[in-house]
Amino acid sequence: MKIGTAAIILVLCGASFTFGVIFRHKELPPYGQLQELVRTLKSKETPKMAEFSLNTEAISRSLGAMSADIEATREALKSRVILPADRVAVTSRDIDAGQVEISAQIYGMKTRSILAKAPQDATCLRVYIQGHGRDPFDHAYHNSLRARSVEQGCDFLSMSMLGLGLNKGPAEFPSGKYQGQTTSMDWREAHRHGSFLLFRDQTLPEYDHLALFLTPHYYKIRSLLDGYEDVSVMGISGGGWYTVWMAALIPEVDYSIVYAGSLPLVYRTSEAFFADFEEIASPVYFEFDYWQLYHLGSRRGENAEERVQYFVFNDRDDCCFMEPSASHFAGIARDLYGGAVKVIVDESVTHEMDVDVIEAIWAENASSMGASL
């Protein structure tokens, strides 16, 4: 079917161009049709959505109970996934006049992030977290967003997931039932996230293996917060998963953008929605599920005031988090969260960020805060 459609479109394009040349209209080929051809050739069949039933009334009651003391809930969550500050060493060093390396060391693991500084003292910080796809600097959309942010006077922190990209390297951490045991991995083993399930620190038995993923990012972001009036976090794919967590754990984040990176677990049984270990394989998700994490990421303070969490999905994403699940989630989110969670379904066949979408969100929030970019 796709080959036949492609042939028809190509014939139409050629006929249109020939017609223009013959009759001296000098018309170019119909690029709208060519773009649709690319979408047709690259897109997969619409995946079947997972089958499930939801008790939205029960979810809503749970979220309402959280709102009664949302900061206490946040602290309870941190006590499971963020290691004590005395177990983490955060350091920084100037790379050049416009860049600073921010590093964190926990156990035998070092993670790195790069802070791009605006020419003048910035009052806004934008945090970007890359997913499983290599180094953030390997992606044109990251580099474009970084440059635009600095041009607009905002500092920009580039981060990677544990064991990947900027954090590619060996890892060592306590593991197993008996005190003194450790697991050591080279970079090839450390990039497979399922290996970190072995984590267990007998001196801190209450902490889940998710602490290895989240603790370094949490403390690095917190180390930068002073002096900024506007802080946002965004991430794509696995970086979107990180964004959910950072927004839930750090109330100073004013808004967040989860790009092709998260859906509640009930959506994840579909073959098209494979999940990485860190996204599903933790008992923490039975204590704090994704509905609750999204609520924490879109509320803060004694009165649980709203701060927006955006979810952006690519309708025909060639990886994951595509239609029809994206639109289904949009309807549920609207009922549960109102305007605190906004869902955007973009037209795209790639697992990438659209820079224009991000810039529109930046502009919307700059306007709401009385700033101009």
LODREN-509278 format. One record per residue: residue number from 1; residue in three letters; x negated, y, z of N, C-alpha, C in turn. Coordinates in steps of 0.1 Angstrom, whole numbers. Atoms other than C-alpha are relative to their C-alpha. Layout:
(rec NUM Ala (X Y Z) (X Y Z) (X Y Z)),
...
// end
This chain:
(rec 1 Met (-8 -12 0) (0 0 0) (-9 13 0)),
(rec 2 Lys (9 -11 -1) (-28 24 9) (-7 3 -13)),
(rec 3 Ile (7 -1 12) (-47 17 -23) (9 6 -11)),
(rec 4 Gly (-9 -5 10) (-16 23 -44) (3 15 2)),
(rec 5 Thr (-3 -14 -3) (-8 56 -26) (-12 8 -4)),
(rec 6 Ala (12 -7 3) (-44 67 -30) (-1 2 -16)),
(rec 7 Ala (1 -1 15) (-43 60 -68) (10 10 -5)),
(rec 8 Ile (-10 -10 5) (-11 80 -72) (-4 14 3)),
(rec 9 Ile (4 -14 -4) (-24 110 -53) (-12 4 -9)),
(rec 10 Leu (12 -4 9) (-57 109 -73) (5 4 -14)),
(rec 11 Val (-5 -3 14) (-37 108 -106) (7 14 0)),
(rec 12 Leu (-6 -12 -1) (-16 137 -94) (-10 12 1)),
(rec 13 Cys (11 -10 -1) (-47 157 -84) (-6 3 -13)),
(rec 14 Gly (6 -2 13) (-63 151 -117) (9 6 -10)),
(rec 15 Ala (-9 -6 9) (-32 160 -136) (2 14 2)),
(rec 16 Ser (-2 -14 -4) (-27 192 -117) (-13 8 -4)),
(rec 17 Phe (13 -7 4) (-64 202 -123) (-1 2 -15)),
(rec 18 Thr (0 -1 15) (-62 194 -160) (10 10 -5)),
(rec 19 Phe (-10 -9 4) (-30 213 -163) (-5 14 1)),
(rec 20 Gly (5 -14 -3) (-46 244 -148) (-11 4 -10)),
(rec 21 Val (11 -4 9) (-77 242 -170) (6 2 -14)),
(rec 22 Ile (-5 -1 13) (-57 237 -202) (8 13 -2)),
(rec 23 Phe (-8 -13 1) (-33 266 -195) (-7 12 6)),
(rec 24 Arg (8 -11 -4) (-61 287 -181) (5 7 13)),
(rec 25 His (-4 -5 -13) (-45 290 -147) (-11 0 10)),
(rec 26 Lys (12 1 -9) (-79 281 -131) (4 -4 14)),
(rec 27 Glu (-4 5 -13) (-61 263 -103) (-10 -11 5)),
(rec 28 Leu (8 11 -6) (-82 241 -80) (9 -12 3)),
(rec 29 Pro (-9 12 -4) (-70 206 -71) (7 3 13)),
(rec 30 Pro (-8 -2 -12) (-43 205 -45) (-6 -6 13)),
(rec 31 Tyr (7 5 -12) (-63 202 -13) (9 -5 11)),
(rec 32 Gly (-9 5 -10) (-33 197 8) (3 -15 -2)),
(rec 33 Gln (-2 14 4) (-27 164 -11) (-13 -8 3)),
(rec 34 Leu (13 7 -3) (-64 155 -8) (-2 -2 15)),
(rec 35 Gln (1 2 -15) (-63 160 30) (9 -11 4)),
(rec 36 Glu (-9 11 -3) (-33 138 32) (-5 -13 -5)),
(rec 37 Leu (6 12 5) (-51 112 11) (-10 -5 10)),
(rec 38 Val (10 4 -10) (-80 112 36) (7 -6 12)),
(rec 39 Arg (-7 5 -12) (-55 108 65) (6 -14 -3)),
(rec 40 Thr (-6 13 4) (-38 79 46) (-10 -11 0)),
(rec 41 Leu (10 11 1) (-70 60 39) (-6 -3 13)),
(rec 42 Lys (7 3 -13) (-85 64 74) (10 -5 11)),
(rec 43 Ser (-8 3 -11) (-54 59 95) (4 -15 0)),
(rec 44 Lys (-4 14 -2) (-44 25 109) (15 -1 0)),
(rec 45 Glu (-15 1 -3) (-9 11 112) (3 5 13)),
(rec 46 Thr (-5 -5 -12) (11 27 139) (0 -12 11)),
(rec 47 Pro (1 11 -10) (2 6 170) (13 -2 8)),
(rec 48 Lys (-12 3 -8) (29 -11 190) (-2 5 14)),
(rec 49 Met (1 -5 -13) (35 7 223) (2 -11 10)),
(rec 50 Ala (-2 9 -10) (32 -13 255) (15 0 5)),
(rec 51 Glu (-14 1 -5) (66 -25 269) (0 0 15)),
(rec 52 Phe (-1 -2 -15) (74 -14 304) (13 8 4)),
(rec 53 Ser (-11 -9 -5) (101 2 325) (-6 8 11)),
(rec 54 Leu (5 -9 -10) (95 32 348) (11 4 9)),
(rec 55 Asn (-9 -6 -10) (112 43 380) (-5 14 2)),
(rec 56 Thr (5 -14 -1) (106 80 375) (5 7 12)),
(rec 57 Glu (-5 -6 -12) (128 88 405) (-10 -3 12)),
(rec 58 Ala (9 4 -10) (104 68 427) (-13 8 -1)),
(rec 59 Ile (13 -7 2) (73 84 411) (2 15 5)),
(rec 60 Ser (-3 -14 -4) (89 119 416) (0 2 15)),
(rec 61 Arg (0 -1 -15) (95 112 453) (-14 -1 6)),
(rec 62 Ser (14 1 -4) (59 101 457) (-7 12 -2)),
(rec 63 Leu (7 -12 3) (46 132 441) (5 11 9)),
(rec 64 Gly (-5 -10 -9) (69 153 462) (-5 -1 14)),
(rec 65 Ala (6 2 -13) (56 137 494) (-14 5 0)),
(rec 66 Met (14 -4 1) (20 144 482) (0 16 2)),
(rec 67 Ser (0 -15 0) (29 181 477) (2 6 14)),
(rec 68 Ala (-2 -5 -14) (39 184 514) (-14 3 7)),
(rec 69 Asp (14 -3 -5) (1 183 522) (-10 -5 -10)),
(rec 70 Ile (8 6 11) (-17 179 490) (-15 1 3)),
(rec 71 Glu (14 0 -2) (-51 189 503) (-4 -11 10)),
(rec 72 Ala (3 12 -8) (-49 161 529) (-1 -12 -9)),
(rec 73 Thr (1 11 9) (-43 137 501) (-13 1 -8)),
(rec 74 Arg (12 -1 7) (-72 151 482) (-12 -4 9)),
(rec 75 Glu (11 4 -9) (-95 146 512) (0 -15 2)),
(rec 76 Ala (-1 15 -1) (-82 110 516) (-6 -7 -12)),
(rec 77 Leu (5 5 12) (-91 104 480) (-15 1 0)),
(rec 78 Lys (15 -2 0) (-126 119 484) (-7 -10 9)),
(rec 79 Ser (6 9 -9) (-132 96 513) (-2 -14 -5)),
(rec 80 Arg (2 13 7) (-130 66 489) (-9 1 -12)),
(rec 81 Val (8 0 12) (-149 79 459) (-11 10 -1)),
(rec 82 Ile (11 -10 0) (-172 108 468) (-9 -3 12)),
(rec 83 Leu (9 3 -10) (-203 98 488) (-3 13 9)),
(rec 84 Pro (4 -11 -9) (-214 120 518) (-11 9 -7)),
(rec 85 Ala (10 -9 6) (-234 151 508) (-14 -4 3)),
(rec 86 Asp (14 3 -3) (-265 138 526) (-5 -12 -7)),
(rec 87 Arg (5 11 9) (-267 109 502) (-3 4 -14)),
(rec 88 Val (1 -5 13) (-270 131 472) (-10 12 0)),
(rec 89 Ala (10 -11 1) (-299 154 461) (3 7 -13)),
(rec 90 Val (-2 -7 12) (-289 181 436) (-11 11 -2)),
(rec 91 Thr (11 -9 3) (-317 201 420) (2 7 -13)),
(rec 92 Ser (-1 -7 13) (-321 226 392) (-14 5 -4)),
(rec 93 Arg (13 -6 5) (-349 239 370) (3 7 -13)),
(rec 94 Asp (-2 -8 12) (-350 265 343) (-7 -7 -12)),
(rec 95 Ile (6 5 12) (-355 251 308) (-6 11 -8)),
(rec 96 Asp (5 -12 6) (-358 285 292) (9 11 5)),
(rec 97 Ala (-8 -11 -5) (-342 319 296) (15 -2 0)),
(rec 98 Gly (-14 2 1) (-308 307 286) (5 -14 4)),
(rec 99 Gln (-4 13 -3) (-307 271 299) (-6 -5 13)),
(rec 100 Val (5 5 -13) (-309 254 333) (4 -15 0)),
(rec 101 Glu (-3 14 -2) (-311 216 339) (5 -2 15)),
(rec 102 Ile (-5 3 -14) (-289 205 369) (0 -15 1)),
(rec 103 Ser (2 15 -2) (-298 170 382) (6 -4 14)),
(rec 104 Ala (-4 6 -13) (-284 148 409) (-6 -14 1)),
(rec 105 Gln (6 13 -3) (-300 118 425) (8 -7 11)),
(rec 106 Ile (-6 9 -10) (-281 90 443) (-6 -14 -1)),
(rec 107 Tyr (7 13 1) (-298 57 452) (-11 1 -10)),
(rec 108 Gly (10 0 10) (-320 48 423) (5 4 -14)),
(rec 109 Met (-6 -5 12) (-301 68 397) (-1 15 -1)),
(rec 110 Lys (0 -14 2) (-306 102 383) (9 4 -12)),
(rec 111 Thr (-8 -5 11) (-281 121 362) (-4 15 -3)),
(rec 112 Arg (4 -13 4) (-288 153 342) (12 7 -7)),
(rec 113 Ser (-9 -9 7) (-266 182 329) (-7 12 -4)),
(rec 114 Ile (7 -12 5) (-275 213 309) (10 11 1)),
(rec 115 Leu (-8 -12 -1) (-261 247 318) (-5 10 -9)),
(rec 116 Ala (4 -12 9) (-261 273 290) (6 12 6)),
(rec 117 Lys (-3 -13 -7) (-261 308 304) (4 10 -10)),
(rec 118 Ala (-4 -11 8) (-242 337 289) (-11 11 1)),
(rec 119 Pro (10 -11 0) (-264 368 281) (1 9 13)),
(rec 120 Gln (-2 -8 -12) (-248 388 309) (5 -10 11)),
(rec 121 Asp (-5 8 -11) (-238 375 344) (15 -4 -3)),
(rec 122 Ala (-13 5 4) (-208 353 337) (9 -1 12)),
(rec 123 Thr (-10 2 -11) (-176 352 358) (8 -12 -3)),
(rec 124 Cys (-8 12 4) (-163 321 340) (-10 -12 -3)),
(rec 125 Leu (8 12 3) (-177 285 339) (9 -10 -7)),
(rec 126 Arg (-7 11 7) (-166 259 314) (-8 -13 0)),
(rec 127 Val (7 13 -1) (-175 223 321) (5 -9 -11)),
(rec 128 Tyr (-3 10 11) (-177 198 292) (-6 -13 4)),
(rec 129 Ile (5 14 -3) (-180 160 297) (2 -9 -12)),
(rec 130 Gln (0 9 12) (-188 137 268) (5 -14 5)),
(rec 131 Gly (-4 14 -3) (-173 102 266) (-11 -10 -3)),
(rec 132 His (9 11 3) (-188 69 256) (-9 3 -13)),
(rec 133 Gly (6 -2 13) (-199 84 222) (-13 8 1)),
(rec 134 Arg (13 -5 1) (-236 92 226) (-1 13 9)),
(rec 135 Asp (4 -13 -7) (-251 126 238) (10 11 -4)),
(rec 136 Pro (-9 -11 5) (-228 157 238) (-6 8 -11)),
(rec 137 Phe (6 -9 10) (-254 175 217) (-1 -7 -14)),
(rec 138 Asp (-1 7 13) (-249 148 189) (13 4 -7)),
(rec 139 His (-13 -3 6) (-214 162 183) (2 15 -3)),
(rec 140 Ala (-1 -14 5) (-207 193 162) (10 8 8)),
(rec 141 Tyr (-11 -7 -8) (-175 201 182) (-5 5 13)),
(rec 142 His (5 -4 -13) (-194 202 215) (-9 12 -3)),
(rec 143 Asn (9 -11 2) (-221 224 200) (7 13 -4)),
(rec 144 Ser (-7 -12 3) (-196 248 185) (7 6 12)),
(rec 145 Leu (-7 -5 -12) (-176 251 218) (-11 6 9)),
(rec 146 Arg (11 -6 -9) (-209 257 237) (-4 14 -5)),
(rec 147 Ala (4 -13 6) (-219 285 213) (11 10 2)),
(rec 148 Arg (-11 -10 -1) (-185 301 213) (2 4 15)),
(rec 149 Ser (-2 -3 -14) (-183 299 251) (-10 11 4)),
(rec 150 Val (10 -9 -4) (-216 317 256) (2 14 -7)),
(rec 151 Glu (-3 -12 7) (-206 343 229) (11 8 8)),
(rec 152 Gln (-11 -6 -7) (-174 349 249) (-3 4 15)),
(rec 153 Gly (4 -4 -13) (-194 355 281) (2 -10 11)),
(rec 154 Cys (-2 10 -10) (-188 322 299) (-12 -10 0)),
(rec 155 Asp (10 10 -1) (-214 298 311) (6 -14 -3)),
(rec 156 Phe (-5 12 6) (-211 263 297) (-9 -12 5)),
(rec 157 Leu (7 12 -5) (-221 230 315) (3 -12 -8)),
(rec 158 Ser (-2 12 8) (-227 200 293) (-4 -12 8)),
(rec 159 Met (2 12 -8) (-224 166 310) (3 -13 -8)),
(rec 160 Ser (-3 13 6) (-224 129 301) (5 -9 11)),
(rec 161 Met (-4 11 -9) (-209 98 316) (-12 -7 7)),
(rec 162 Leu (10 7 -7) (-229 77 340) (-7 -10 -10)),
(rec 163 Gly (7 10 8) (-256 57 321) (0 3 -15)),
(rec 164 Leu (-1 -3 15) (-249 74 287) (-5 14 -3)),
(rec 165 Gly (3 -13 5) (-261 103 267) (-12 7 8)),
(rec 166 Leu (10 -7 -8) (-280 128 290) (-4 -9 12)),
(rec 167 Asn (3 8 -12) (-279 101 317) (-5 -14 -4)),
(rec 168 Lys (6 12 4) (-294 73 297) (-13 -3 8)),
(rec 169 Gly (12 3 -8) (-319 55 319) (3 -12 9)),
(rec 170 Pro (-2 11 -9) (-324 28 345) (8 4 12)),
(rec 171 Ala (-9 -2 -12) (-302 24 376) (-3 -11 11)),
(rec 172 Glu (1 10 -11) (-306 8 410) (9 5 11)),
(rec 173 Phe (-10 -3 -11) (-280 7 438) (2 -12 9)),
(rec 174 Pro (-3 11 -9) (-270 -14 468) (11 -8 -5)),
(rec 175 Ser (-10 9 5) (-249 -44 460) (2 -13 8)),
(rec 176 Gly (-2 13 -6) (-234 -76 473) (5 1 15)),
(rec 177 Lys (-6 1 -13) (-222 -87 507) (-10 2 11)),
(rec 178 Tyr (10 0 -11) (-255 -86 526) (-9 12 -1)),
(rec 179 Gln (8 -13 -1) (-274 -55 537) (-14 -3 -5)),
(rec 180 Gly (13 1 5) (-306 -49 519) (-1 -5 -14)),
(rec 181 Gln (0 5 14) (-295 -64 485) (1 12 -9)),
(rec 182 Thr (-1 -10 10) (-299 -42 455) (1 -6 -14)),
(rec 183 Thr (-1 3 14) (-291 -44 418) (-8 10 -8)),
(rec 184 Ser (8 -9 8) (-316 -30 393) (3 -3 -15)),
(rec 185 Met (-4 2 14) (-308 -24 356) (-9 9 -8)),
(rec 186 Asp (6 -9 10) (-327 -11 326) (11 8 -7)),
(rec 187 Trp (-10 -9 6) (-310 15 304) (11 -8 -8)),
(rec 188 Arg (-9 8 8) (-294 -12 282) (11 -5 9)),
(rec 189 Glu (-10 6 -10) (-277 -28 312) (8 11 6)),
(rec 190 Ala (-7 -11 -7) (-268 5 328) (10 7 -8)),
(rec 191 His (-11 -6 8) (-248 17 298) (12 -8 0)),
(rec 192 Arg (-12 8 -1) (-224 -12 303) (6 2 14)),
(rec 193 His (-5 -5 -13) (-202 2 330) (6 -10 9)),
(rec 194 Gly (-5 11 -9) (-188 -31 342) (-10 -4 10)),
(rec 195 Ser (11 4 -9) (-222 -37 358) (1 7 14)),
(rec 196 Phe (0 -8 -12) (-215 -10 384) (11 -5 10)),
(rec 197 Leu (-10 6 -10) (-186 -31 399) (-7 -7 11)),
(rec 198 Leu (8 7 -10) (-214 -48 419) (-3 9 12)),
(rec 199 Phe (4 -9 -10) (-219 -17 440) (7 -3 14)),
(rec 200 Arg (-6 0 -14) (-214 -21 478) (-12 4 9)),
(rec 201 Asp (9 -5 -10) (-232 -1 504) (5 -4 14)),
(rec 202 Gln (-5 5 -13) (-229 -19 537) (0 10 11)),
(rec 203 Thr (-1 -11 -10) (-236 13 556) (12 10 -3)),
(rec 204 Leu (-12 -8 3) (-206 29 538) (10 -9 -7)),
(rec 205 Pro (-8 11 6) (-183 0 532) (14 5 -5)),
(rec 206 Glu (-13 -5 5) (-152 22 526) (-1 6 -14)),
(rec 207 Tyr (1 -7 13) (-166 36 493) (1 -10 -11)),
(rec 208 Asp (-2 8 12) (-155 21 460) (-12 2 -10)),
(rec 209 His (10 -2 10) (-178 16 430) (2 12 -9)),
(rec 210 Leu (-2 -12 7) (-162 46 414) (-8 12 5)),
(rec 211 Ala (8 -11 -5) (-183 67 437) (-13 2 -8)),
(rec 212 Leu (12 -1 8) (-213 59 415) (2 9 -12)),
(rec 213 Phe (-4 -8 12) (-195 75 385) (3 15 4)),
(rec 214 Leu (-6 -13 -3) (-179 105 403) (-9 9 9)),
(rec 215 Thr (8 -8 -10) (-203 116 431) (-10 10 -7)),
(rec 216 Pro (10 -10 6) (-231 131 409) (7 12 -7)),
(rec 217 His (-7 -11 7) (-206 151 387) (6 9 10)),
(rec 218 Tyr (-7 -8 -10) (-187 163 417) (-9 10 7)),
(rec 219 Tyr (9 -9 -7) (-217 177 435) (-7 10 -9)),
(rec 220 Lys (6 -9 10) (-233 192 404) (10 11 -3)),
(rec 221 Ile (-10 -11 3) (-201 211 396) (2 9 12)),
(rec 222 Arg (-2 -8 -12) (-196 222 432) (-12 9 3)),
(rec 223 Ser (12 -9 -2) (-232 235 433) (0 13 -7)),
(rec 224 Leu (0 -12 9) (-223 260 406) (12 9 3)),
(rec 225 Leu (-13 -7 -1) (-189 273 418) (-1 14 5)),
(rec 226 Asp (1 -14 -6) (-200 304 438) (-3 10 -11)),
(rec 227 Gly (2 -11 9) (-197 336 418) (9 -1 -13)),
(rec 228 Tyr (-9 1 12) (-172 323 391) (14 3 5)),
(rec 229 Glu (-14 -3 -2) (-137 337 390) (9 -10 -7)),
(rec 230 Asp (-8 9 8) (-125 312 364) (-8 -13 -3)),
(rec 231 Val (7 13 2) (-135 275 363) (9 -9 -7)),
(rec 232 Ser (-8 10 7) (-123 250 338) (-8 -13 -3)),
(rec 233 Val (7 12 3) (-132 214 330) (7 -7 -12)),
(rec 234 Met (-5 7 12) (-127 195 297) (-8 -12 -3)),
(rec 235 Gly (7 12 4) (-137 161 284) (7 -8 -11)),
(rec 236 Ile (-6 8 10) (-131 138 255) (-2 -15 3)),
(rec 237 Ser (0 15 -1) (-124 100 257) (-4 -3 15)),
(rec 238 Gly (4 3 -14) (-143 87 288) (-3 13 7)),
(rec 239 Gly (1 -13 -7) (-151 124 295) (13 6 4)),
(rec 240 Gly (-13 -4 -4) (-114 130 296) (4 -7 13)),
(rec 241 Trp (-2 7 -13) (-112 103 323) (-7 7 11)),
(rec 242 Tyr (8 -8 -10) (-139 122 342) (8 13 3)),
(rec 243 Thr (-7 -13 -2) (-119 154 337) (12 -2 9)),
(rec 244 Val (-11 3 -9) (-88 138 354) (-5 0 14)),
(rec 245 Trp (5 2 -14) (-109 129 384) (-6 14 5)),
(rec 246 Met (6 -12 -5) (-129 162 386) (11 11 4)),
(rec 247 Ala (-11 -10 -3) (-96 183 385) (7 -5 13)),
(rec 248 Ala (-6 5 -12) (-81 160 411) (-8 2 13)),
(rec 249 Leu (9 -1 -11) (-111 163 434) (-4 14 4)),
(rec 250 Ile (5 -13 -2) (-120 199 430) (11 11 -2)),
(rec 251 Pro (-11 -9 2) (-92 224 437) (-4 13 -6)),
(rec 252 Glu (4 -12 6) (-113 253 425) (1 0 -15)),
(rec 253 Val (-2 1 14) (-108 241 390) (13 7 -4)),
(rec 254 Asp (-12 -8 3) (-83 266 375) (9 -7 -11)),
(rec 255 Tyr (-8 8 10) (-72 244 345) (-10 -10 -6)),
(rec 256 Ser (8 11 5) (-84 213 328) (6 -5 -13)),
(rec 257 Ile (-5 5 13) (-82 197 293) (-5 -14 -1)),
(rec 258 Val (2 15 2) (-80 159 290) (2 -3 -15)),
(rec 259 Tyr (-2 2 15) (-87 152 253) (-2 -14 -4)),
(rec 260 Ala (1 14 5) (-79 117 240) (-7 -8 11)),
(rec 261 Gly (8 6 -11) (-90 104 274) (8 -7 11)),
(rec 262 Ser (-7 6 -11) (-62 92 297) (15 -2 -2)),
(rec 263 Leu (-14 3 -1) (-28 76 301) (2 -8 12)),
(rec 264 Pro (-2 9 -12) (-12 59 331) (-2 -15 -4)),
(rec 265 Leu (3 14 3) (-20 22 334) (11 -8 -7)),
(rec 266 Val (-11 8 7) (14 10 322) (-1 1 -15)),
(rec 267 Tyr (1 -1 15) (5 22 287) (-12 -9 -5)),
(rec 268 Arg (13 5 4) (-28 3 287) (0 -15 -4)),
(rec 269 Thr (0 14 4) (-16 -33 280) (1 -2 -15)),
(rec 270 Ser (0 1 14) (-12 -26 243) (-14 -3 -5)),
(rec 271 Glu (13 4 6) (-40 -41 221) (-7 13 -5)),
(rec 272 Ala (7 -12 5) (-47 -6 208) (-5 9 11)),
(rec 273 Phe (4 -9 -12) (-53 8 243) (-9 -8 9)),
(rec 274 Phe (10 7 -9) (-83 -12 255) (-5 10 10)),
(rec 275 Ala (4 -9 -11) (-97 2 287) (-14 -5 5)),
(rec 276 Asp (13 2 -6) (-132 5 301) (2 -3 15)),
(rec 277 Phe (-1 5 -14) (-139 -10 336) (4 11 9)),
(rec 278 Glu (-2 -10 -10) (-140 23 354) (14 6 -1)),
(rec 279 Glu (-14 -6 1) (-105 33 341) (11 -9 6)),
(rec 280 Ile (-10 9 -5) (-87 2 354) (-4 -9 12)),
(rec 281 Ala (4 11 -9) (-108 -21 376) (-5 6 13)),
(rec 282 Ser (3 -5 -13) (-107 -5 410) (13 -1 9)),
(rec 283 Pro (-12 0 -9) (-84 -11 440) (5 14 4)),
(rec 284 Val (-4 -14 -2) (-83 27 443) (12 4 -8)),
(rec 285 Tyr (-11 -3 9) (-58 28 415) (13 -5 6)),
(rec 286 Phe (-12 5 -6) (-33 9 437) (3 10 12)),
(rec 287 Glu (-3 -10 -10) (-37 36 464) (3 14 -6)),
(rec 288 Phe (-2 -13 7) (-39 66 440) (1 -3 -15)),
(rec 289 Asp (-2 3 14) (-24 59 406) (-2 12 -8)),
(rec 290 Tyr (3 -12 9) (-28 81 375) (11 10 2)),
(rec 291 Trp (-10 -10 -2) (6 97 381) (-4 10 11)),
(rec 292 Gln (4 -8 -11) (-8 109 414) (-12 8 -3)),
(rec 293 Leu (12 -8 4) (-42 119 400) (4 12 -8)),
(rec 294 Tyr (-5 -12 8) (-24 141 374) (6 10 9)),
(rec 295 His (-7 -10 -9) (-4 157 402) (-11 7 8)),
(rec 296 Leu (11 -7 -7) (-36 164 422) (-7 9 -9)),
(rec 297 Gly (7 -8 9) (-52 178 391) (8 12 -5)),
(rec 298 Ser (-8 -11 4) (-23 202 385) (6 8 11)),
(rec 299 Arg (-5 -7 -12) (-16 214 421) (-12 3 9)),
(rec 300 Arg (11 -2 -10) (-37 229 448) (6 10 11)),
(rec 301 Gly (-4 -9 -10) (-34 248 481) (11 -5 9)),
(rec 302 Glu (-10 4 -10) (-11 247 511) (14 -2 -6)),
(rec 303 Asn (-14 0 6) (20 253 489) (0 -8 -13)),
(rec 304 Ala (1 8 12) (8 230 461) (4 8 -12)),
(rec 305 Glu (-3 -8 11) (9 258 436) (-6 -6 -13)),
(rec 306 Glu (3 6 13) (6 249 399) (-13 6 -5)),
(rec 307 Arg (11 -4 9) (-26 250 378) (1 -10 -11)),
(rec 308 Val (-3 8 12) (-23 236 343) (-10 -11 -3)),
(rec 309 Gln (8 10 5) (-36 203 332) (5 -3 -14)),
(rec 310 Tyr (-4 2 14) (-36 199 294) (-4 -14 -4)),
(rec 311 Phe (4 13 7) (-35 165 276) (1 2 -15)),
(rec 312 Val (-1 -1 14) (-44 166 240) (-3 -14 -6)),
(rec 313 Phe (1 13 7) (-39 135 218) (-1 2 -15)),
(rec 314 Asn (0 1 15) (-47 128 181) (10 -10 -4)),
(rec 315 Asp (-12 8 2) (-16 114 166) (-4 -14 -6)),
(rec 316 Arg (5 13 6) (-35 87 145) (-14 -2 3)),
(rec 317 Asp (13 2 -4) (-66 85 165) (-5 -14 -3)),
(rec 318 Asp (5 13 4) (-89 58 152) (-7 -8 11)),
(rec 319 Cys (5 7 -11) (-99 48 187) (12 -4 9)),
(rec 320 Cys (-9 3 -11) (-72 51 213) (9 12 4)),
(rec 321 Phe (-8 -11 -5) (-45 72 230) (8 8 -11)),
(rec 322 Met (-7 -5 12) (-25 77 198) (15 -1 2)),
(rec 323 Glu (-15 2 0) (12 78 189) (3 -15 -1)),
(rec 324 Pro (-11 -8 -6) (38 67 198) (-2 2 15)),
(rec 325 Ser (1 -1 -15) (25 65 234) (-2 14 4)),
(rec 326 Ala (3 -14 -3) (13 101 233) (13 8 2)),
(rec 327 Ser (-13 -7 0) (48 115 226) (9 -5 11)),
(rec 328 His (-8 6 -10) (64 91 250) (-5 5 14)),
(rec 329 Phe (5 -5 -12) (41 102 278) (3 15 2)),
(rec 330 Ala (-3 -14 -1) (48 139 269) (14 2 6)),
(rec 331 Gly (-14 -2 -6) (85 134 277) (1 -3 14)),
(rec 332 Ile (0 3 -14) (78 117 310) (-7 10 8)),
(rec 333 Ala (8 -10 -7) (52 143 320) (9 13 2)),
(rec 334 Arg (-9 -12 0) (77 171 312) (10 -1 12)),
(rec 335 Asp (-9 2 -11) (102 156 336) (-6 -1 14)),
(rec 336 Leu (7 2 -13) (77 148 364) (-7 13 4)),
(rec 337 Tyr (9 -10 -4) (54 178 363) (5 14 -4)),
(rec 338 Gly (-4 -13 4) (73 206 346) (-11 6 -9)),
(rec 339 Gly (10 -7 8) (49 232 332) (-14 -2 5)),
(rec 340 Ala (13 2 -5) (20 221 353) (-8 -10 -9)),
(rec 341 Val (7 8 10) (11 194 327) (6 2 -14)),
(rec 342 Lys (-4 -3 13) (12 204 291) (-6 -11 -10)),
(rec 343 Val (5 10 9) (9 178 263) (0 5 -14)),
(rec 344 Ile (1 -4 14) (-3 186 228) (-3 -13 -8)),
(rec 345 Val (3 11 9) (-2 160 200) (-4 6 -13)),
(rec 346 Asp (6 -6 12) (-25 171 172) (0 -10 -12)),
(rec 347 Glu (0 8 12) (-25 158 136) (-15 -3 -3)),
(rec 348 Ser (14 4 3) (-58 139 133) (-2 -15 0)),
(rec 349 Val (2 14 0) (-71 105 124) (-14 -4 7)),
(rec 350 Thr (13 2 -6) (-104 109 143) (1 1 15)),
(rec 351 His (2 0 -15) (-115 104 179) (-9 12 3)),
(rec 352 Glu (8 -12 -1) (-128 140 180) (8 11 6)),
(rec 353 Met (-7 -12 -4) (-120 174 195) (2 9 -12)),
(rec 354 Asp (-3 -11 10) (-104 201 173) (-4 13 8)),
(rec 355 Val (5 -12 -6) (-123 233 182) (11 10 1)),
(rec 356 Asp (-11 -10 0) (-93 254 173) (10 -2 11)),
(rec 357 Val (-9 3 -11) (-71 236 198) (-6 5 13)),
(rec 358 Ile (7 -4 -13) (-96 242 226) (0 15 1)),
(rec 359 Glu (0 -14 -1) (-100 278 217) (13 7 3)),
(rec 360 Ala (-13 -5 -3) (-63 283 217) (4 -1 15)),
(rec 361 Ile (-3 2 -14) (-61 269 252) (-8 10 8)),
(rec 362 Trp (8 -11 -6) (-90 292 263) (7 13 0)),
(rec 363 Ala (-6 -13 2) (-72 322 249) (13 1 8)),
(rec 364 Glu (-12 0 -8) (-39 312 266) (-3 3 15)),
(rec 365 Asn (3 -1 -14) (-56 310 300) (-7 13 3)),
(rec 366 Ala (6 -13 -2) (-77 341 295) (11 11 1)),
(rec 367 Ser (-11 -10 0) (-45 360 288) (8 -1 13)),
(rec 368 Ser (-7 2 -12) (-27 345 318) (-7 6 12)),
(rec 369 Met (8 -5 -11) (-56 356 340) (-4 15 -1)),
(rec 370 Gly (3 -14 2) (-57 391 326) (-13 3 -6)),
(rec 371 Ala (13 -2 6) (-90 386 308) (2 0 -15)),
(rec 372 Ser (0 0 15) (-98 390 271) (-13 -6 -5)),
(rec 373 Leu (12 7 6) (-121 368 250) (-1 4 -14)),
// end
